[in-house]
Amino acid sequence: MRIDPALPRDVSLVVADEPIRSALVEGLRANGCDAIAPKTPLDMVQALIAWREQIGSVVISSASRWAHGLRDFLADEYPEIEPVMLAS
């Protein structure tokens, strides 16, 4: 499926444990971005399916319990979404 480049891709998913998750979401929203912070891998997959055409990036904290392998999954299944890795 090819995504129309004219569509806005202004939603970020945030994959991080607390308190990093809340701080990232707050910062993104304060700068005019929509942010979704799934709390489980299942929530993440559901958000990717529901919001695929609007998601521009996934912000992934390296300290998250379930971030391992997420970057490879995104590259394989959602190559149009930019993964942003945070060293924590």
Secondary structure in CASP SS format (residue, H / E / C, confidence):
PFRMAT SS
TARGET T0000
AUTHOR 0000-0000-0000
METHOD secondary structure of the structure
MODEL  1
M C 1.00
R C 1.00
I C 1.00
D C 1.00
P C 1.00
A C 1.00
L C 1.00
P C 1.00
R C 1.00
D C 1.00
V E 1.00
S E 1.00
L E 1.00
V E 1.00
V E 1.00
A C 1.00
D C 1.00
E C 1.00
P C 1.00
I H 1.00
R H 1.00
S H 1.00
A H 1.00
L H 1.00
V H 1.00
E H 1.00
G H 1.00
L H 1.00
R H 1.00
A H 1.00
N C 1.00
G C 1.00
C C 1.00
D E 1.00
A E 1.00
I E 1.00
A C 1.00
P C 1.00
K C 1.00
T C 1.00
P H 1.00
L H 1.00
D H 1.00
M H 1.00
V H 1.00
Q H 1.00
A H 1.00
L H 1.00
I H 1.00
A H 1.00
W H 1.00
R C 1.00
E C 1.00
Q C 1.00
I E 1.00
G E 1.00
S E 1.00
V E 1.00
V E 1.00
I E 1.00
S E 1.00
S C 1.00
A C 1.00
S C 1.00
R C 1.00
W C 1.00
A C 1.00
H C 1.00
G C 1.00
L H 1.00
R H 1.00
D H 1.00
F H 1.00
L H 1.00
A H 1.00
D H 1.00
E H 1.00
Y C 1.00
P C 1.00
E C 1.00
I C 1.00
E E 1.00
P E 1.00
V E 1.00
M E 1.00
L E 1.00
A C 1.00
S C 1.00
END
